Amino acid sequence: MNKQPWKTSVEIEEVESWHYVRVIEDGVISIKSFRSKGDANTFAHGERARLGLSHLKE
């Protein structure tokens, strides 16, 4: 299945020492916050794999 970035993606953003992972799945957005960049990266990696996006550039 061809994933469209606006409908399915995983993004990480840092704001004031917090790391936010935004998961867009079939156009629905969910956001999870982390204090640790490593924890955010691990979570994002797992979500990319779950959504079949692991082949895309992180």
Number of C-alpha atoms within 10 A of each C-alpha: 4 6 13 11 13 11 13 19 22 23 15 18 12 14 8 6 10 13 20 21 20 18 22 18 18 13 13 10 13 11 12 13 17 16 13 13 17 11 13 22 18 12 17 23 16 15 19 20 13 10 16 15 18 15 8 9 5 12
